[in-house]
Amino acid sequence: MARNRYPGYCYCCGAYVPVGYGHFERTGDPQHRWRIKCVKCASGQVVHDTDPEVVRARKLASCSIKSKERH
């Protein structure tokens, strides 16, 4: 599963999920097309700032913000 590029709240436990600390899922609801599940609820793992997937997700999120600023 891909990590989240945008922060949000876990739909299972309600905890705040920063960028890279969860997985996103597509829903069938047209108003709420995406939802986030924290890594702890998804797999039971504990994630740290140095985790390669967290670093990658933060990098991708910052790149998308920079590209939006240019347009």
Contact map, one row per residue, 1 for C-alpha under 8 A:
11100000000000000000001100000000000000000000000000000000000000000000000
11110000000000000000001100000000000000000000000000000000000000000000000
11111000000000000011111100000000000000000000000000001100100000000000000
01111110000000000011111100000000000100000000000000000000100000000000000
00111110000000000011000000000000000000000000000000000000110110000000000
00011111000000000110000000000000000000000000000000000000000010000000000
00011111100000011110000000000000000000000000000000000000000000000000000
00000111110000011100000000000000000100000000000000000000000000000000000
00000011111001111000000000000000000110000000000000000000000000000000000
00000001111111111000010000000000001111000000000000000000000000000000000
00000000111111000000000000000000001110000000000000000000000000000000000
00000000011111000000000000000000000010001000000000000000000000000000000
00000000011111100000000000000000000000001000000000000000000000000000000
00000000111111110000000000000000000000000000000000000000000000000000000
00000000110011111000000000000000000001000000000000000000000000000000000
00000011110001111100000000000000000000000000000000000000000000000000000
00000011110000111110110000000000000111000000000000000000000000000000000
00000111000000011111110000000000000000000000000000000000000000000000000
00111110000000001111110000000000000000000000000000000100110010000000000
00111000000000000111111000000000000000000000000000001111110000000000000
00110000000000001111111000000000000001100000001000000100000000000000000
00110000010000001111111100000000000111100000000000000000000000000000000
11110000000000000001111110000000000111100100000000000000000000000000000
11110000000000000000011111000000011110000000000000000000000000000000000
00000000000000000000001111100000011110000000000000000000000000000000000
00000000000000000000000111110000111000000000000000000000000000000000000
00000000000000000000000011111101111000000000000000000000000000000000000
00000000000000000000000001111100100000000000000000000000000000000000000
00000000000000000000000000111111100000000000000000000000000000000000000
00000000000000000000000000111111100000000000000000000000000000000000000
00000000000000000000000000001111100000000000000000000000000000000000000
00000000000000000000000000101111111000000000000000000000000000000000000
00000000000000000000000001111111111000000000000000000000000000000000000
00000000000000000000000111100001111100000000000000000000000000000000000
00000000011000000000000111100001111110000000000000000000000000000000000
00010001111000001000011110000000011111000000000000000000000000000000000
00000000111100001000011110000000001111101100000000000000000000000000000
00000000010000101000111000000000000111111100000000000000000000000000000
00000000000000000000111000000000000011111111111000000000000000000000000
00000000000000000000000000000000000001111111111000000000000000000000000
00000000000110000000000000000000000011111111000000000000000000000000000
00000000000000000000001000000000000011111111000000000000000000000000000
00000000000000000000000000000000000000111111100000000000000000000000000
00000000000000000000000000000000000000111111110000000000000000000000000
00000000000000000000000000000000000000110011111000000000000000000000000
00000000000000000000000000000000000000110001111100000000000000000000000
00000000000000000000100000000000000000110000111110100000000000000000000
00000000000000000000000000000000000000000000011111100100000000000000000
00000000000000000000000000000000000000000000001111100110000000000000000
00000000000000000000000000000000000000000000000111110110000000000000000
00000000000000000000000000000000000000000000001111111110000000000000000
00000000000000000000000000000000000000000000000001111111000000000000000
00100000000000000001000000000000000000000000000000111111100000000000000
00100000000000000011100000000000000000000000000111111111110000000000000
00000000000000000001000000000000000000000000000011111111111000000000000
00000000000000000001000000000000000000000000000000011111111100000000000
00111000000000000011000000000000000000000000000000001111111110000000000
00001000000000000011000000000000000000000000000000000111111111000000000
00000000000000000000000000000000000000000000000000000011111111100000000
00001000000000000000000000000000000000000000000000000001111111110000000
00001100000000000010000000000000000000000000000000000000111111111000000
00000000000000000000000000000000000000000000000000000000011111111100000
00000000000000000000000000000000000000000000000000000000001111111110000
00000000000000000000000000000000000000000000000000000000000111111111000
00000000000000000000000000000000000000000000000000000000000011111111100
00000000000000000000000000000000000000000000000000000000000001111111110
00000000000000000000000000000000000000000000000000000000000000111111111
00000000000000000000000000000000000000000000000000000000000000011111111
00000000000000000000000000000000000000000000000000000000000000001111111
00000000000000000000000000000000000000000000000000000000000000000111111
00000000000000000000000000000000000000000000000000000000000000000011111
